[in-house]
Amino acid sequence: MLNDRWGIMNSSSELEDGTRHKNQTFCECVPSSSQLKHRWSDSETARETPAKRMSCSYLLCTILLFVAVLLAVTVTGTILFMNHYQAPPMSDGLPHISTNQDEANALVTVERGDGSRINIFIDPNCPDYNSNFLRLEGVQTSLLHSLTDHDSDLKSVKGQDRALLVSLAEEVAKLSAHAGQLKMDYESLRRGQGSLGQDLNTLQTEQGRLIQLLSDSQINMVKVVNSVSDALNAMQKENVGLKARVKADLQRAPVRGARLKGCSNGSRPRDCGDLYASGQREDGIYSVFPVHHPAGFQVYCDMTTDGGGWTVIQRREDGSVNFFRGWESYREGFGKITGEHWLGLKQIHALSIQGNYELRIDLEDFENSTAFAQYGTFGVGLFSVDPDDDGYPLTVGDYSGNAGDSLLKHNGMKFTTKDKDNDHSENNCASFYHGAWWYRNCHTSNLNGQYLRGQHTSYADGIEWSSWTGWQYSLKFSEMKIRPTRDPENK
């Protein structure tokens, strides 16, 4: 029991002395409880550090274990010594243990009941564990700083890794979206491939059908060629007969230029020239009977202008008649004989093929100025077997007069109307210039154009005679008339 008390008192005194005499010069074999507690808490802190601090913790635990073993050996030796020591008889008084010893370097003083004392000293050669602990604390502090720096580096690396992870996540998201788009494109291409396959099948089917059609077309072409060959043979045969009939007609027709001097013998007049030759001198309506038109037709005869005998084939004077007409109207004729009219291509042809004819065109503008153009040669469809099919081509030449020539450019041209295009233009000149004429590409005269009453803003679609008034002045009056060519001495 004494030993136990001593052990308890010694422990408490060590704790108290450790607190009060930290700065004493003697060696402290046993560290104070505060130091142990501090170091133990430090070891606990060390254990909470990352795995790289384990080596320091192992070293500290080894030292503490060594100190604990040394203390246990010391206490055990002391107890054994006390058990074998023959102490003198003690008085009945209880021993008193004190740390206020007078002896230097005494750790514990035991005052027995008889007044004697027992001093427990510390070996001055005890190792200085305090300095060792200080060194360990320095190492620990260095390790802690290293670990702190390493932890900071780890945090920095973690931050970089986190940024890298965020960047990688964004890239992965982009790649995922791109992969989705590629998948959609693949599906679209796959569907397009299927559609192309269907189109290819359709094209192959269509190709087969076209091949069949070509084969059928070749067969039909052979048939057409045979039919055309047969038709050509028939036409050649018919042509032979037609030539014979034309030859007979030409033989029956009078020679051009050989005309009757009059109708005194009671023969019917062929034109106004015959009427003038028979003594008629009044302007007006007469019936004429061309050789190839025995039924005859009415015409207006000008018996006063330049020696008379003129058969009027066209007149414009007031705009009362629409001249923008089709082929049939111009072939048969229209209007009023005493006013505005067109005699008709068929009638003009019947007159002009009887002999040599000349043409006179009288013009007047809205300022009452007049002019004329005269052509010593004139004819319509002179060399045509079928003038209607040939388009009633114009023959004109030998200009004279004061209006200027605006007709020779049309020589040899077929007649064109809005519904029958015989000109050389890509467009229909009759439709474009609102008339009907022997257009080429397109005109220098347009006497069957619109009645526009003088100057106009539209281009060349009025009653135009370009050599006199240009292409933007529509004349007030025009009259076309023909008569048989006279010998100079008979004019």
C-alpha positions in Angstrom: 0.0 0.0 0.0 2.8 2.3 0.8 4.2 1.7 -2.6 0.9 2.4 -4.2 0.5 5.7 -2.3 4.0 6.6 -3.2 3.3 5.9 -6.8 0.2 8.0 -6.7 1.9 10.9 -4.9 4.9 10.6 -7.1 2.7 10.8 -10.2 0.8 13.8 -8.8 4.0 15.5 -7.7 5.5 14.9 -11.1 2.5 16.4 -12.7 2.7 19.5 -10.4 6.5 19.8 -10.7 6.3 19.4 -14.4 3.9 22.4 -14.5 5.9 24.6 -12.1 9.5 23.7 -12.9 9.7 23.6 -16.6 12.8 25.7 -16.6 14.9 23.7 -14.0 18.3 22.6 -15.0 18.0 18.9 -14.0 16.9 16.3 -16.5 13.2 15.4 -16.6 13.0 11.7 -17.3 9.2 11.8 -17.5 7.5 14.5 -19.5 4.7 16.5 -18.0 1.1 15.6 -18.7 0.5 18.8 -20.6 3.4 17.9 -22.8 2.2 14.4 -23.2 -1.3 15.7 -23.9 0.1 18.2 -26.4 2.2 15.7 -28.2 -0.6 13.2 -28.1 -3.0 15.7 -29.6 -0.3 16.5 -32.2 0.0 12.8 -32.9 -3.7 12.7 -33.3 -3.5 15.6 -35.7 -0.7 13.8 -37.5 -2.8 10.8 -37.9 -5.5 12.9 -39.5 -3.1 14.1 -42.1 -2.7 12.3 -45.4 -0.8 9.1 -45.8 2.4 10.9 -46.5 2.7 11.9 -42.7 2.7 8.2 -41.4 6.5 8.0 -41.1 6.6 11.0 -38.7 3.8 9.5 -36.6 5.5 6.1 -36.4 8.7 7.8 -35.1 6.8 9.8 -32.4 4.9 6.7 -31.3 8.2 4.7 -31.0 9.7 7.4 -28.8 6.6 7.6 -26.6 6.6 3.8 -26.2 10.3 3.9 -25.3 9.6 6.5 -22.6 6.7 4.6 -21.2 8.8 1.4 -21.1 11.6 3.2 -19.4 9.2 4.7 -16.8 7.7 1.3 -16.1 11.2 -0.2 -15.6 12.1 2.6 -13.3 9.0 2.2 -11.2 9.3 -1.5 -11.1 12.9 -1.3 -10.0 12.0 1.1 -7.3 9.3 -1.1 -6.0 11.6 -4.1 -6.0 14.2 -2.1 -4.2 11.7 -1.0 -1.6 10.4 -4.5 -1.0 13.9 -5.9 -0.3 15.1 -2.9 1.7 15.0 -3.7 5.5 13.5 -0.6 6.8 13.7 0.1 10.6 10.7 -0.2 12.7 8.2 2.5 12.0 6.2 4.4 14.4 2.5 4.2 14.3 2.4 7.6 12.5 1.7 7.5 8.7 4.5 8.6 6.5 4.3 12.0 4.8 5.4 12.3 1.2 6.4 15.8 0.0 8.1 17.4 -3.0 9.4 20.3 -0.9 12.6 18.7 -0.1 15.7 20.6 0.9 18.0 18.4 -1.0 19.0 19.5 -4.4 17.9 17.4 -7.3 15.5 15.5 -5.1 12.4 14.6 -7.0 10.3 13.1 -4.0 10.8 13.3 -0.2 9.2 10.7 2.0 8.9 11.7 5.7 8.2 8.8 7.9 6.4 8.9 11.2 9.6 8.8 13.2 10.7 11.9 11.5 13.2 10.4 9.2 13.1 11.2 5.5 13.6 9.4 2.3 14.7 11.4 -0.7 14.3 10.1 -4.2 16.8 11.7 -6.7 16.9 11.8 -10.4 19.9 10.6 -12.1 21.7 13.6 -13.5 22.8 11.4 -16.5 19.2 10.9 -17.6 18.8 11.7 -21.3 17.4 15.0 -22.2 14.2 14.0 -23.8 12.9 17.5 -23.9 15.5 18.6 -26.4 14.7 15.4 -28.4 11.0 16.3 -28.4 11.9 19.9 -29.5 13.9 18.4 -32.4 10.9 16.1 -33.1 8.6 19.1 -33.0 10.8 20.9 -35.4 10.8 18.0 -37.7 7.1 17.7 -37.2 6.6 21.4 -38.0 8.7 21.0 -41.1 6.7 18.0 -42.1 3.5 19.9 -41.4 4.7 22.8 -43.6 5.7 20.4 -46.3 2.4 18.6 -46.0 0.6 22.0 -46.0 2.5 23.0 -49.2 1.8 19.7 -50.7 -1.8 20.0 -49.7 -1.8 23.5 -51.4 -0.2 22.0 -54.4 -2.8 19.2 -54.3 -5.5 21.8 -54.1 -4.0 23.7 -57.0 -3.7 20.5 -58.9 -7.2 19.6 -57.9 -8.4 23.0 -59.2 -6.5 22.5 -62.4 -7.9 19.0 -62.6 -11.4 20.3 -61.9 -11.0 22.9 -64.7 -9.6 20.2 -66.9 -12.6 18.0 -66.0 -15.0 20.8 -66.7 -13.3 21.4 -70.1 -13.3 17.7 -70.8 -17.0 17.6 -69.8 -17.7 20.4 -72.2 -15.7 18.7 -75.0 -17.5 15.4 -74.2 -20.9 17.3 -74.4 -19.8 18.8 -77.8 -18.6 15.4 -79.0 -21.9 13.9 -77.8 -23.9 16.5 -79.7 -21.7 16.0 -82.8 -22.2 12.3 -82.5 -25.9 12.9 -82.3 -25.7 15.1 -85.4 -23.6 12.5 -87.2 -26.2 9.9 -86.2 -29.0 12.1 -87.6 -26.9 12.7 -90.8 -26.3 9.0 -91.1 -30.1 8.3 -90.7 -30.8 11.0 -93.3 -28.2 9.6 -95.7 -29.6 6.1 -95.1 -33.1 7.4 -95.9 -31.7 9.3 -98.9 -29.9 6.1 -100.1 -33.2 4.3 -99.9 -34.9 7.1 -101.9 -32.1 7.1 -104.4 -32.6 3.4 -104.7 -36.2 3.9 -105.4 -35.4 6.7 -107.9 -32.9 4.4 -109.6 -35.5 1.7 -109.9 -37.9 4.3 -111.3 -35.3 5.5 -113.8 -34.5 1.9 -114.8 -38.2 1.4 -115.4 -38.5 4.6 -117.3 -35.4 3.7 -119.3 -37.0 0.4 -120.3 -40.2 2.3 -121.3 -38.2 4.8 -123.3 -36.3 2.0 -125.1 -39.6 0.5 -125.9 -40.9 3.8 -127.1 -37.8 4.3 -129.3 -38.3 0.9 -130.8 -41.9 1.8 -131.5 -40.8 5.2 -132.8 -38.4 3.6 -135.2 -41.1 1.4 -136.5 -43.4 4.4 -136.8 -40.6 6.4 -138.4 -40.2 3.8 -141.1 -43.9 3.9 -141.7 -43.8 7.8 -141.9 -40.9 7.7 -144.3 -42.8 5.3 -146.5 -45.9 7.5 -146.3 -43.9 10.6 -147.1 -42.3 8.8 -150.0 -45.7 7.8 -151.3 -46.9 11.4 -150.8 -43.9 12.8 -152.7 -44.5 10.4 -155.5 -48.2 11.5 -155.6 -47.2 15.2 -155.5 -44.7 14.7 -158.3 -47.5 13.2 -160.4 -49.9 16.0 -159.5 -47.2 18.5 -160.2 -46.8 17.3 -163.7 -50.5 17.7 -164.2 -50.4 21.2 -162.6 -47.6 22.3 -164.8 -49.6 21.3 -167.8 -52.7 23.2 -166.5 -50.6 26.3 -165.8 -49.0 26.2 -169.2 -52.5 26.0 -170.7 -53.6 29.0 -168.6 -50.6 31.0 -169.6 -51.3 30.3 -173.2 -54.9 31.5 -172.8 -53.8 34.6 -170.9 -53.0 37.8 -172.9 -49.4 38.9 -173.2 -48.4 41.5 -170.6 -48.2 44.9 -172.1 -50.6 44.1 -175.0 -53.7 45.8 -173.9 -56.9 47.0 -175.6 -57.0 50.6 -176.3 -60.6 50.9 -175.0 -63.9 49.3 -174.7 -65.5 50.8 -177.8 -66.1 47.3 -179.1 -68.3 46.5 -176.1 -65.8 44.3 -174.3 -65.8 44.6 -170.5 -63.2 46.8 -168.8 -60.4 45.0 -167.0 -59.4 48.0 -164.9 -59.8 51.8 -164.6 -57.3 52.2 -167.4 -59.7 50.6 -169.8 -62.5 52.8 -168.5 -60.3 56.0 -169.0 -59.4 54.8 -172.4 -63.1 54.3 -173.3 -63.7 58.0 -172.4 -64.6 57.9 -168.7 -63.3 61.1 -166.9 -65.2 61.2 -163.7 -63.9 59.9 -160.4 -66.1 57.3 -158.8 -67.1 53.7 -158.5 -66.8 51.4 -161.5 -67.0 47.6 -162.1 -64.0 45.9 -163.6 -63.5 42.4 -164.9 -59.9 41.2 -164.8 -59.0 38.3 -167.1 -58.5 35.8 -164.3 -61.5 37.2 -162.3 -64.3 37.1 -164.8 -67.0 37.7 -162.1 -65.6 41.2 -161.7 -65.7 43.5 -158.6 -66.2 47.2 -157.9 -63.3 49.6 -157.6 -62.8 53.4 -157.1 -61.3 55.0 -160.2 -59.2 58.2 -160.0 -59.6 59.8 -163.4 -58.0 63.2 -162.6 -54.6 62.6 -160.9 -51.6 62.7 -163.2 -53.5 61.7 -166.3 -56.2 59.5 -164.6 -56.9 55.8 -165.1 -55.8 54.9 -161.6 -57.5 51.9 -159.8 -57.4 52.7 -156.0 -56.4 49.7 -154.0 -56.0 51.4 -150.5 -57.2 54.6 -148.8 -56.8 56.1 -145.3 -58.4 59.4 -144.5 -60.2 59.6 -141.2 -59.6 56.5 -139.1 -63.2 55.3 -139.4 -62.1 51.7 -140.4 -60.1 49.3 -138.3 -57.1 48.1 -140.3 -55.6 45.8 -137.6 -57.2 42.7 -139.1 -56.4 39.1 -139.9 -55.3 37.3 -143.1 -58.8 36.5 -144.5 -59.9 40.2 -144.3 -56.8 41.3 -146.1 -57.2 38.6 -148.7 -60.8 39.4 -149.5 -60.8 43.1 -148.8 -62.8 45.4 -146.4 -64.0 48.9 -145.9 -66.1 51.3 -148.0 -65.0 51.9 -151.6 -65.8 55.6 -151.4 -63.9 56.0 -148.1 -61.3 54.0 -146.1 -60.8 50.6 -147.6 -58.5 47.8 -148.7 -59.3 46.3 -152.1 -58.1 42.8 -151.2 -54.9 40.8 -152.0 -56.8 38.5 -154.3 -58.2 41.4 -156.4 -54.9 43.3 -156.5 -53.2 40.0 -157.7 -55.9 39.6 -160.4 -55.3 43.2 -161.6 -51.5 43.2 -161.5 -51.0 39.9 -163.5 -52.8 41.2 -166.5 -49.9 43.3 -167.7 -47.3 45.8 -166.6 -48.5 48.1 -163.9 -47.2 51.1 -162.1 -48.0 52.2 -158.5 -48.6 55.8 -157.1 -48.9 56.6 -153.4 -50.3 60.0 -152.5 -49.6 61.3 -148.9 -50.8 64.2 -146.7 -50.0 65.2 -143.2 -52.0 67.1 -140.6 -50.4 70.4 -141.7 -51.9 69.8 -145.1 -48.6 69.2 -146.8 -48.7 66.7 -149.6 -46.1 64.4 -151.2 -46.1 61.3 -153.5 -44.0 58.3 -154.3 -44.3 56.6 -157.7 -42.9 53.2 -158.8 -42.7 52.2 -162.4 -42.9 48.5 -161.6 -45.6 46.9 -159.4 -47.2 43.5 -158.9 -48.5 41.1 -156.3 -47.9 37.4 -156.6 -46.7 37.8 -160.2 -44.8 34.5 -160.3 -46.9 32.4 -157.9 -48.7 29.3 -158.9 -50.7 29.6 -155.7 -50.4 33.2 -154.5 -52.4 32.7 -151.4 -50.1 29.9 -150.3 -47.0 31.9 -151.4 -48.2 34.9 -149.3 -48.8 37.4 -152.2 -45.2 38.6 -152.5 -44.6 42.2 -153.6 -42.8 43.2 -156.8 -41.8 46.9 -156.9 -39.2 49.1 -158.5 -38.2 52.3 -160.4 -38.9 54.9 -157.7 -39.7 58.6 -158.5 -41.5 61.4 -156.6 -40.9 63.8 -153.7 -41.9 61.7 -150.6 -38.7 59.6 -150.7 -38.5 55.9 -151.1 -39.9 53.8 -148.2 -41.0 50.8 -150.1 -38.1 49.3 -152.1 -36.9 47.6 -148.9 -40.1 45.5 -148.9 -39.6 44.3 -152.5 -39.9 40.5 -152.7 -41.5 40.2 -149.2 -44.6 38.2 -148.4 -47.7 39.8 -146.9 -47.9 39.5 -143.1 -50.9 39.9 -140.8 -51.3 39.5 -137.1 -52.5 35.9 -137.6 -50.1 34.9 -140.4 -46.4 35.7 -139.9 -44.4 35.8 -143.2 -41.7 38.3 -142.2 -38.1 37.8 -141.3 -38.3 39.0 -137.8 -38.3 36.8 -134.7 -41.5 38.6 -133.7 -44.7 39.1 -135.7 -44.2 42.6 -137.1 -47.9 43.0 -137.8 -48.7 42.3 -134.2 -45.9 44.5 -132.9 -46.6 47.5 -135.2 -50.4 47.1 -135.2 -50.9 46.8 -139.0 -50.5 44.5 -142.0 -47.9 44.9 -144.7 -45.1 43.3 -146.7 -42.8 43.4 -143.7 -39.2 42.4 -143.8 -37.6 43.1 -140.4 -39.7 45.1 -139.9 -40.5 48.2 -142.1 -39.7 51.6 -143.5 -43.4 52.1 -144.3 -46.6 51.0 -142.6 -49.6 52.5 -144.5 -52.0 50.0 -142.9 -51.0 51.0 -139.3 -53.0 52.7 -136.6 -54.7 56.1 -137.4 -52.9 58.1 -134.6 -53.3 61.7 -136.0 -49.8 63.1 -136.3 -47.0 63.0 -133.8 -47.2 60.1 -131.3 -45.1 58.6 -128.5 -45.3 55.0 -129.6 -42.8 53.8 -132.2 -43.6 53.2 -135.9 -47.1 51.8 -135.3 -49.1 54.6 -137.1 -49.6 55.3 -140.8 -45.9 55.8 -141.4 -43.8 56.8 -144.4 -40.4 57.1 -142.7 -38.5 58.8 -145.6 -41.0 61.8 -145.4 -42.2 62.1 -141.7 -40.2 59.5 -139.8 -41.4 56.7 -137.6 -43.3 58.7 -135.0 -45.7 60.7 -137.2 -49.0 59.1 -138.4 -50.2 60.6 -141.7 -53.6 62.2 -142.2 -54.2 60.7 -145.7 -52.7 58.0 -147.8 -53.9 56.5 -151.1 -52.4 53.6 -153.1 -53.5 53.3 -156.8 -52.3 51.3 -159.8 -52.7 51.7 -163.6 -51.3 50.0 -166.6 -47.8 51.3 -167.6 -48.1 53.8 -170.4 -45.7 54.6 -173.1 -44.0 58.0 -172.5 -45.7 59.6 -175.5 -49.1 58.5 -174.2 -48.8 59.8 -170.7 
